[in-house]
Amino acid sequence: MNDVITGIILGFVQGITEFLPVSSSGHLIVFRDFLGIEIANSLLFDVLLHLATALAIIVYFRADIVGLFKQPREHRVLWLAIILGTIPAALLGLFLGDSYRSSSVVAIGLIVGSILFIIAEKFATQNKPLSLQKGIFIGAFQALALIPGMSRSGSTISGGLLLGMKRDEAAKFSFFLGLPIIMGAGLLEVVRSFEYFAGGQISMGLIVGVITAFVTGVFSIHFLLQFLRNHTLIGFAWYRIILAILILLFI
């Protein structure tokens, strides 16, 4: 497959699925397996796509982020919730590394995540604001996303719902909470792959993929926030279950 077309496909998949609760890492693995896509240094490719979607968060929420830095005392709870909520995934990520990148694991993660969505929606009350304790608890849910197929946004939004937060507010906190993890892991992998960049091995497919992931990521954020104001996660749960069945049958 043409390098540029590959970049567009994977960039589109990453941009759309990073924020929808369907698992971006899981979709990237499945698409590679299904289409037989082979990419040199595929982990770095995935990481750069994730950095592109991290940039989408920064651009979309630029006014909120500027406010966080201008008035840190007024946003003390949010700051501490982000910092402390990041720790569980960061620590677990150091131990797990990249050992579970297979379609069968993705299928299991999709099903388990769907069950979590259904449970979260069953007990959702949507009447409580974010607190420091909630931020730490949601951070533990974020660690589940290290398993391909679970979905970082899906896990954290579900955690927020279980704690009584509104869907769109839980989604917004999910985006903020994901920034340190996405950017930290991405920058670490970039440093590890310094020779790859120094050798001028950046392909046009990679460049196009990053741009595509950023643009589609911005639209995906907007869509999810609007969607969750009037809809539940159940539709995503059914999509994930159907996809998991197809994966187990055909891949």
C-alpha positions in Angstrom: 0.0 0.0 0.0 1.2 3.5 -0.8 3.0 5.2 2.1 0.9 8.3 1.9 -2.4 6.4 1.7 -1.3 4.4 4.7 -0.5 7.6 6.6 -3.9 9.0 5.8 -5.8 5.9 6.8 -3.9 5.5 10.1 -4.1 9.2 10.9 -7.8 9.3 10.3 -8.3 6.2 12.5 -6.2 7.7 15.3 -7.9 11.1 15.1 -11.4 9.8 15.2 -10.9 7.0 17.7 -8.6 8.7 20.2 -11.5 10.7 21.7 -14.4 8.5 20.9 -14.7 5.7 23.6 -13.7 2.9 21.2 -9.9 2.6 21.7 -7.5 4.3 19.3 -4.6 1.9 20.0 -7.0 -1.1 19.5 -8.2 0.3 16.1 -4.7 0.9 14.9 -3.7 -2.6 15.7 -6.8 -4.1 14.1 -6.5 -2.0 10.9 -2.8 -3.0 10.6 -3.6 -6.7 11.0 -6.7 -6.5 8.7 -5.0 -4.5 5.9 -1.6 -6.2 6.3 0.1 -2.8 6.8 3.8 -3.0 7.7 5.4 0.1 9.0 9.1 0.6 10.1 9.2 1.6 13.8 5.4 1.2 14.1 5.4 2.1 17.8 7.0 5.5 17.1 4.5 6.0 14.3 1.6 5.4 16.8 3.2 7.7 19.4 3.5 10.6 16.9 -0.1 10.1 15.9 -1.0 10.3 19.6 1.1 13.5 19.9 -0.9 15.0 17.0 -4.2 14.3 18.9 -2.6 15.8 22.1 -2.1 18.9 20.0 -5.7 18.8 19.0 -6.7 18.9 22.7 -4.5 21.9 23.3 -5.9 23.8 20.3 -9.5 22.9 21.1 -9.3 23.8 24.7 -6.8 26.6 24.4 -8.9 29.2 26.2 -9.4 26.8 29.2 -5.7 25.8 29.3 -4.6 29.5 29.3 -7.1 30.1 32.1 -5.5 27.2 34.1 -2.1 28.9 33.9 -3.3 32.4 34.5 -5.4 31.6 37.5 -3.9 28.4 39.1 -5.3 29.1 42.5 -8.9 29.3 41.3 -8.3 26.0 39.5 -6.4 24.3 42.3 -8.7 21.2 42.5 -8.4 20.6 38.7 -4.6 21.0 38.8 -4.2 18.6 41.7 -6.7 16.2 40.2 -4.8 16.1 36.9 -1.4 15.7 38.6 -2.4 13.0 41.0 -4.7 11.3 38.5 -1.8 10.9 36.1 0.3 8.9 38.5 -1.5 5.5 38.3 -1.2 5.2 34.5 2.3 6.6 34.5 3.5 4.0 37.0 1.7 1.1 35.4 2.9 2.1 32.0 6.5 1.7 33.1 5.9 -1.9 34.1 3.6 -3.0 31.2 5.5 -1.3 28.4 4.2 -2.5 25.0 3.6 -6.2 25.6 0.0 -6.6 24.6 -0.3 -5.4 21.0 -2.5 -8.1 19.4 -5.9 -8.2 17.9 -7.1 -10.9 20.3 -6.2 -8.7 23.3 -8.0 -5.8 21.6 -11.2 -7.9 21.3 -11.1 -8.8 25.0 -10.5 -5.2 25.9 -13.4 -4.0 23.7 -15.8 -6.4 25.5 -14.6 -5.7 29.0 -14.7 -1.9 28.3 -18.3 -2.3 27.0 -19.3 -4.0 30.2 -17.8 -1.1 32.1 -19.8 1.4 30.0 -23.0 -0.4 30.7 -22.4 -0.6 34.5 -21.4 3.1 34.6 -24.5 4.2 32.8 -26.7 2.0 35.0 -25.4 3.9 38.1 -24.9 7.3 36.6 -26.4 10.2 38.6 -24.7 13.2 36.9 -25.1 15.6 39.7 -21.7 16.0 41.4 -18.7 18.2 40.5 -15.1 17.2 40.1 -13.1 16.8 43.4 -9.6 15.8 44.2 -10.7 12.4 45.3 -12.7 11.9 42.1 -9.6 12.9 40.0 -7.4 10.3 41.6 -10.1 7.6 41.2 -10.6 8.5 37.5 -6.8 8.4 37.1 -7.0 4.7 38.2 -9.5 4.1 35.5 -7.2 5.8 33.0 -4.6 3.1 33.8 -7.0 0.5 32.3 -6.4 2.1 28.9 -2.9 0.6 28.8 -4.7 -2.6 27.7 -5.5 -2.2 24.0 -9.2 -2.1 23.4 -10.2 -0.6 26.7 -10.1 3.0 25.6 -8.6 5.8 27.7 -11.5 8.2 27.1 -14.1 5.4 27.6 -12.5 4.2 30.9 -12.1 7.7 32.4 -15.6 8.9 31.3 -17.0 5.7 32.9 -15.1 6.4 36.1 -16.5 10.0 36.1 -20.1 8.7 35.6 -19.7 6.2 38.5 -18.7 9.1 40.7 -21.7 11.1 39.7 -20.2 13.5 37.1 -22.1 14.8 34.0 -21.1 13.0 30.8 -19.7 16.0 29.0 -17.9 17.3 32.1 -16.4 13.8 32.6 -15.3 13.8 29.0 -13.7 17.3 29.3 -11.7 16.2 32.4 -10.8 13.0 30.5 -9.1 15.1 27.8 -7.2 17.2 30.3 -6.1 14.1 32.3 -4.9 12.5 29.1 -2.6 15.3 28.1 0.4 14.6 30.5 0.3 10.8 29.7 0.0 11.2 25.9 2.7 13.9 25.7 5.0 12.3 28.3 4.9 8.9 26.5 5.2 10.6 23.1 8.2 12.7 24.0 10.0 9.8 25.7 9.6 7.7 22.6 10.8 10.5 20.4 14.0 10.8 22.6 14.5 7.1 22.4 14.1 7.2 18.6 16.5 10.2 18.1 18.6 8.3 15.6 15.5 7.7 13.5 15.0 11.5 13.2 18.7 12.3 13.0 19.0 9.9 10.0 16.3 11.8 8.1 14.0 8.8 8.0 10.8 10.8 8.4 8.6 9.6 5.6 5.9 11.6 3.8 3.4 9.0 5.1 4.3 9.9 8.6 3.9 13.6 8.0 0.5 13.2 6.3 -0.6 10.8 9.0 0.2 13.3 11.8 -1.6 16.2 10.0 -4.7 13.9 9.4 -4.7 12.8 13.0 -4.7 16.4 14.2 -7.4 17.7 12.0 -9.8 14.7 12.6 -9.0 14.8 16.3 -10.3 18.4 16.6 -13.6 17.4 14.9 -13.8 14.2 17.1 -13.5 16.2 20.3 -16.3 18.6 19.3 -18.5 15.7 18.2 -18.1 13.7 21.4 -18.8 16.7 23.7 -22.0 17.5 21.8 -23.0 13.9 21.6 -22.6 13.2 25.3 -24.9 16.1 26.3 -27.9 14.2 25.1 -26.8 10.6 24.6 -25.3 7.7 26.7 -22.3 5.5 26.1 -24.5 2.5 25.4 -24.3 3.0 21.6 -20.5 2.9 21.8 -20.7 -0.3 23.9 -22.7 -2.1 21.3 -20.3 -1.0 18.5 -17.4 -2.3 20.5 -19.1 -5.7 21.2 -19.9 -6.1 17.5 -16.3 -5.2 16.5 -14.9 -7.6 19.1 -17.0 -10.4 17.6 -15.8 -9.6 14.1 -12.2 -9.5 15.2 -12.4 -12.9 16.9 -14.1 -14.4 13.8 -12.0 -12.9 11.0 -8.7 -11.7 12.2 
